[in-house]
């Protein structure tokens, strides 16, 4: 009985070993399907631009008078119309500035009075032909200059004292008003902050920034490799980082003629006019990528670019044949590529079989 059981165990073990061996051989003989069919499809070539969403025109609000912020009428995010009050500036001259302005007025008044007396004497002498026309005209010009100087000094004093003055047809006042319709993007000052006025020799304090959010652009850069393929008017698909589901459309409107250096790369600034925000309220400063459509082709023969071999003088793919491993190389001519698939212009037909590149055994080398 014991011998019988041992014999059965040996037979079962032998059967298991045989099954393992044969299954291993069959798995070795099975080859993965590495064939593909040439198909028709569409191809789109893109150029990637990296940047952000910005309003086309952003206006910096500044004051023409010095002082401190006395009142704020609008906050960041508010929509304002042209002429709406934004801030009120309270003139805050130093005692020295006020005293100097008053002295300038007095000095101008005295100068004008002296010229008026001189003019009176000169006219009397001119009646007796004792003054030349040239001297008389010169005196008239000096009197006009003195009148202008007095007016200017009076206006400066009034501006320091009240913060409001009419110069010609232009009203300069302490209430800063919106120059256009738009949204307040940023408020840079608060009540009590000192204000430096905008003049011909100084930039002045930026009080607020204002922009029309209905006229937005994508502003970014594109690599020098792609810029030569781009033309103004090309369509673009814009992807917003904060809005992954948004499908924003645009049109390339500007390509810079001068490159800039970014992170050791040469890039060209571009602008894309947003034509369709995709139903979303876009905000200034959103980071975004834009795919500028360089070329698009429908119903063309395509193969995966990974199976194509590019040599200096020819481009080939593998097809079934009588060569080594049942394959042979065939020369083809390719066209548009989207970096995944490539257009086949010559050398293959729709439905024809092509093969993946053979796997090279590096260990055997």
C-alpha positions as CSV (number, residue, x, y, z in Angstrom):
1,X,0.0,0.0,0.0
2,X,2.8,2.3,0.9
3,X,4.6,1.7,-2.4
4,X,1.3,2.3,-4.2
5,X,0.9,5.8,-2.6
6,X,4.5,6.7,-3.4
7,X,4.0,5.7,-7.0
8,X,0.9,7.9,-7.3
9,X,2.7,10.9,-5.8
10,X,5.6,10.5,-8.3
11,X,3.1,10.4,-11.2
12,X,1.3,13.5,-10.0
13,X,4.5,15.4,-9.6
14,X,5.7,14.4,-13.0
15,X,2.5,15.5,-14.6
16,X,2.7,18.9,-12.9
17,X,6.3,19.4,-14.0
18,X,5.3,18.5,-17.6
19,X,2.4,20.9,-17.6
20,X,4.7,23.7,-16.3
21,X,7.3,23.0,-18.9
22,X,4.8,22.9,-21.8
23,X,3.0,26.0,-20.6
24,X,6.3,27.9,-20.3
25,X,7.2,26.9,-23.9
26,X,3.8,27.9,-25.2
27,X,4.1,31.3,-23.5
28,X,7.5,31.8,-25.1
29,X,6.1,31.0,-28.5
30,X,3.2,33.5,-28.1
31,X,4.2,36.8,-29.7
32,X,2.5,40.1,-28.8
33,X,0.5,41.7,-31.6
34,X,2.7,44.5,-32.8
35,X,0.9,45.3,-36.0
36,X,-1.1,48.5,-36.7
37,X,-3.4,49.6,-39.5
38,X,-2.9,52.7,-41.5
39,X,-6.0,54.9,-40.8
40,X,-7.4,58.2,-41.9
41,X,-7.9,60.9,-39.3
42,X,-7.3,64.6,-38.5
43,X,-4.1,66.2,-37.4
44,X,-3.5,69.6,-35.7
45,X,-0.1,71.2,-35.2
46,X,0.2,73.6,-32.2
47,X,2.7,76.1,-30.9
48,X,2.6,76.4,-27.1
49,X,2.6,79.9,-25.5
50,X,2.9,80.4,-21.7
51,X,1.5,83.5,-20.0
52,X,-1.5,85.0,-18.3
53,X,-4.8,86.8,-18.9
54,X,-4.7,90.6,-18.9
55,X,-6.9,93.5,-19.8
56,X,-5.9,95.1,-23.1
57,X,-5.8,98.6,-21.5
58,X,-5.2,99.1,-17.9
59,X,-5.4,102.8,-16.7
60,X,-3.4,104.0,-13.7
61,X,-5.3,106.7,-11.8
62,X,-3.1,109.5,-10.4
63,X,-3.6,113.0,-8.9
64,X,-2.6,116.3,-10.3
65,X,-2.4,117.9,-6.8
66,X,-0.5,116.9,-3.7
67,X,-2.1,116.2,-0.4
68,X,-3.5,113.3,1.6
69,X,-6.4,110.9,0.8
70,X,-9.4,112.4,2.5
71,X,-12.2,110.1,1.2
72,X,-12.5,106.9,-0.9
73,X,-15.6,106.4,-3.0
74,X,-14.8,103.1,-4.8
75,X,-13.1,99.8,-3.8
76,X,-11.3,97.1,-5.7
77,X,-13.9,95.1,-7.7
78,X,-16.4,97.9,-8.1
79,X,-17.7,98.8,-11.5
80,X,-17.5,102.6,-12.2
81,X,-18.6,104.8,-15.1
82,X,-16.8,107.6,-16.6
83,X,-17.0,110.7,-14.4
84,X,-17.8,108.7,-11.2
85,X,-15.9,110.0,-8.1
86,X,-13.1,107.6,-7.0
87,X,-11.2,109.5,-4.3
88,X,-10.9,112.9,-2.7
89,X,-7.5,114.5,-2.1
90,X,-7.2,117.1,0.7
91,X,-4.5,119.6,0.1
92,X,-1.9,119.4,2.8
93,X,0.8,122.0,2.1
94,X,3.6,122.6,4.5
95,X,3.8,126.0,6.2
96,X,6.8,126.8,4.1
97,X,5.0,125.9,0.8
98,X,2.0,128.1,1.8
99,X,4.2,131.0,2.8
100,X,6.3,130.8,-0.4
101,X,3.1,130.7,-2.5
102,X,1.8,133.9,-0.8
103,X,5.1,135.7,-1.2
104,X,5.2,134.8,-4.9
105,X,1.7,136.3,-5.3
106,X,2.8,139.5,-3.6
107,X,6.0,139.7,-5.6
108,X,4.1,139.3,-8.9
109,X,1.6,142.0,-7.8
110,X,4.4,144.4,-7.1
111,X,6.1,143.7,-10.4
112,X,2.9,144.2,-12.3
113,X,2.2,147.5,-10.5
114,X,5.7,148.8,-11.3
115,X,5.2,147.9,-15.0
116,X,1.8,149.5,-15.1
117,X,3.3,152.8,-13.8
118,X,6.2,152.5,-16.3
119,X,3.7,151.9,-19.1
120,X,1.7,155.0,-18.1
121,X,4.9,157.2,-18.3
122,X,6.0,155.6,-21.5
123,X,2.6,156.3,-23.2
124,X,2.9,159.9,-22.2
125,X,6.4,160.1,-23.7
126,X,5.3,158.2,-26.8
127,X,2.6,160.9,-27.5
128,X,5.5,163.3,-27.9
129,X,7.5,160.9,-30.1
130,X,10.1,160.4,-27.4
131,X,9.9,156.6,-27.3
132,X,10.6,154.2,-30.2
133,X,8.0,151.6,-31.3
134,X,10.5,148.9,-30.5
135,X,10.9,150.0,-26.8
136,X,7.2,150.4,-26.5
137,X,6.4,146.9,-27.8
138,X,9.1,145.4,-25.6
139,X,7.4,147.1,-22.5
140,X,4.0,145.8,-23.6
141,X,5.4,142.2,-23.7
142,X,7.0,142.6,-20.3
143,X,3.6,143.7,-18.9
144,X,1.8,140.7,-20.5
145,X,4.4,138.3,-19.0
146,X,3.9,139.9,-15.6
147,X,0.2,139.5,-15.8
148,X,0.6,135.8,-16.7
149,X,3.1,135.3,-13.9
150,X,0.7,136.8,-11.4
151,X,-2.2,134.7,-12.6
152,X,-0.1,131.5,-12.3
153,X,1.0,132.3,-8.8
154,X,-2.6,133.1,-7.7
155,X,-3.7,129.7,-9.2
156,X,-1.0,127.9,-7.3
157,X,-2.0,129.6,-4.0
158,X,-5.7,128.8,-4.6
159,X,-4.8,125.2,-5.4
160,X,-2.8,124.8,-2.2
161,X,-5.6,126.4,-0.1
162,X,-8.7,124.8,-1.6
163,X,-7.6,122.0,-3.9
164,X,-9.9,123.2,-6.7
165,X,-9.3,125.6,-9.5
166,X,-10.4,126.3,-13.1
167,X,-7.6,126.9,-15.5
168,X,-9.0,127.9,-18.9
169,X,-11.7,125.3,-19.6
170,X,-9.9,122.6,-17.5
171,X,-11.1,122.0,-13.9
172,X,-8.5,120.8,-11.6
173,X,-10.0,119.7,-8.3
174,X,-9.4,117.5,-5.3
175,X,-12.0,114.8,-6.3
176,X,-10.4,112.3,-8.6
177,X,-13.0,110.9,-11.1
178,X,-13.0,107.8,-13.3
179,X,-11.6,108.6,-16.8
180,X,-13.5,105.7,-18.4
181,X,-16.0,102.9,-17.7
182,X,-14.5,99.8,-16.1
183,X,-13.7,97.8,-13.0
184,X,-11.4,98.9,-10.3
185,X,-8.7,96.2,-10.3
186,X,-6.6,97.5,-7.5
187,X,-6.8,100.3,-4.8
188,X,-3.2,101.3,-3.8
189,X,-4.0,103.9,-1.1
190,X,-6.1,104.4,2.0
191,X,-7.5,107.4,3.9
192,X,-4.6,109.4,5.3
193,X,-2.0,108.3,2.8
194,X,0.2,111.1,1.4
195,X,-0.1,111.7,-2.4
196,X,2.7,112.8,-4.8
197,X,1.1,114.6,-7.8
198,X,1.8,113.7,-11.4
199,X,4.0,116.3,-13.1
200,X,6.3,116.5,-16.0
201,X,9.3,115.6,-13.8
202,X,7.8,112.9,-11.5
203,X,5.6,109.9,-12.1
204,X,3.2,110.5,-9.1
205,X,1.5,108.1,-6.8
206,X,-0.7,105.4,-8.4
207,X,-4.0,105.6,-6.6
208,X,-6.0,103.0,-8.4
209,X,-5.9,100.9,-11.6
210,X,-9.0,100.7,-13.8
211,X,-9.7,98.4,-16.8
212,X,-12.5,97.2,-19.1
213,X,-12.8,93.5,-18.4
214,X,-14.8,92.9,-21.6
215,X,-11.6,93.4,-23.7
216,X,-9.2,90.8,-22.5
217,X,-6.0,89.4,-24.1
218,X,-3.6,86.5,-23.4
219,X,-0.1,87.9,-23.0
220,X,2.7,85.4,-23.0
221,X,5.8,84.0,-24.7
222,X,6.5,81.3,-27.3
223,X,9.7,79.4,-28.0
224,X,11.9,80.6,-30.8
225,X,11.6,77.2,-32.6
226,X,7.9,77.8,-33.1
227,X,7.7,81.6,-33.7
228,X,8.7,81.3,-37.4
229,X,5.6,79.2,-38.1
230,X,3.2,81.6,-36.6
231,X,1.2,84.4,-38.3
232,X,-1.2,87.0,-36.9
233,X,-4.8,85.9,-37.3
234,X,-4.2,82.2,-36.3
235,X,-6.7,80.6,-34.0
236,X,-5.7,79.6,-30.5
237,X,-7.1,77.4,-27.7
238,X,-6.5,78.8,-24.3
239,X,-6.4,76.8,-21.1
240,X,-6.8,78.5,-17.8
241,X,-5.0,76.9,-14.8
242,X,-7.7,77.9,-12.3
243,X,-10.6,76.9,-14.7
244,X,-9.6,73.5,-16.1
245,X,-13.1,73.0,-17.7
246,X,-13.1,76.4,-19.5
247,X,-12.7,76.3,-23.3
248,X,-11.5,79.8,-24.2
249,X,-10.9,80.7,-27.8
250,X,-8.7,83.4,-29.1
251,X,-6.9,84.9,-32.2
252,X,-3.2,85.7,-32.4
253,X,-3.0,89.5,-32.7
254,X,0.6,90.4,-32.1
255,X,4.1,88.7,-32.4
256,X,7.0,90.6,-31.1
257,X,9.9,91.3,-33.5
258,X,12.4,91.1,-30.6
259,X,13.3,88.1,-28.5
260,X,13.7,88.1,-24.7
261,X,15.7,85.7,-22.4
262,X,13.7,83.6,-19.9
263,X,15.4,80.9,-17.8
264,X,18.3,80.6,-20.3
265,X,15.8,80.2,-23.2
266,X,15.1,82.5,-26.1
267,X,11.4,83.3,-26.4
268,X,9.2,85.9,-28.2
269,X,6.4,87.8,-26.6
270,X,2.9,87.3,-28.2
271,X,-0.6,88.6,-27.6
272,X,-3.8,86.7,-28.3
273,X,-7.1,88.5,-28.4
274,X,-9.8,86.5,-26.5
275,X,-12.8,86.0,-28.8
276,X,-14.8,83.6,-26.7
277,X,-14.4,83.4,-22.9
278,X,-16.3,80.1,-22.9
279,X,-19.0,81.3,-20.6
280,X,-16.6,82.1,-17.8
281,X,-15.8,85.4,-16.0
282,X,-12.1,85.7,-16.6
283,X,-10.0,87.6,-14.2
284,X,-6.8,89.6,-14.7
285,X,-3.7,87.7,-13.8
286,X,-5.1,84.1,-14.4
287,X,-2.1,82.0,-15.5
288,X,-2.8,80.2,-18.8
289,X,-1.3,78.3,-21.7
290,X,-2.3,78.9,-25.3
291,X,-2.1,76.4,-28.1
292,X,-1.8,78.4,-31.3
293,X,-3.1,76.3,-34.2
294,X,-0.3,76.3,-36.8
295,X,-2.0,73.8,-39.2
296,X,-5.0,71.5,-39.3
297,X,-5.8,68.7,-41.7
298,X,-8.8,66.5,-42.0
299,X,-9.2,63.0,-43.5
300,X,-5.5,62.3,-44.1
301,X,-3.5,59.0,-43.7
302,X,-1.9,58.8,-40.3
303,X,0.4,56.4,-38.4
304,X,1.8,56.8,-34.9
305,X,5.1,58.8,-35.0
306,X,6.8,56.3,-32.7
307,X,6.9,53.7,-35.5
308,X,8.6,56.0,-37.9
309,X,12.4,56.0,-38.4
310,X,13.9,59.3,-39.5
311,X,17.3,59.1,-41.2
312,X,19.3,61.8,-42.9
313,X,18.2,60.8,-46.4
314,X,15.0,58.9,-46.0
315,X,12.0,58.1,-43.7
316,X,10.9,54.5,-43.2
317,X,8.4,52.2,-41.4
318,X,8.4,48.5,-41.0
319,X,5.8,46.4,-42.8
320,X,5.2,42.6,-43.0
321,X,7.7,41.0,-45.5
322,X,10.3,38.4,-46.1
323,X,13.1,40.0,-44.2
324,X,14.5,39.0,-40.9
325,X,11.7,38.4,-38.4
326,X,9.0,38.6,-41.1
327,X,9.4,42.3,-41.7
328,X,11.0,44.7,-44.1
329,X,11.6,48.5,-44.2
330,X,9.5,50.7,-46.6
331,X,10.4,54.3,-47.4
332,X,7.5,56.8,-47.0
333,X,7.0,60.5,-47.2
334,X,5.5,62.3,-44.3
335,X,3.8,65.6,-43.7
336,X,2.1,67.3,-40.7
337,X,2.8,66.0,-37.3
338,X,1.2,66.6,-33.9
339,X,4.0,64.8,-32.0
340,X,1.8,61.8,-31.5
341,X,0.7,60.9,-35.1
342,X,2.2,61.9,-38.4
343,X,0.6,62.3,-41.8
344,X,1.7,59.9,-44.5
345,X,1.8,61.5,-48.0
346,X,3.3,58.6,-50.0
347,X,4.3,55.0,-49.4
348,X,1.3,53.6,-47.6
349,X,-2.4,53.0,-48.3
350,X,-5.4,53.1,-46.0
351,X,-5.9,49.8,-44.2
352,X,-2.3,48.6,-44.9
353,X,-0.5,46.9,-42.0
354,X,2.5,48.5,-40.4
355,X,4.7,47.1,-37.5
356,X,6.1,48.5,-34.4
357,X,9.8,49.0,-34.3
358,X,11.7,45.8,-33.2
359,X,12.7,45.6,-29.6
360,X,16.5,45.7,-29.3
361,X,18.1,43.5,-26.7
362,X,20.8,45.8,-25.2
363,X,22.1,43.0,-22.9
364,X,23.2,40.9,-25.9
365,X,25.5,43.7,-27.2
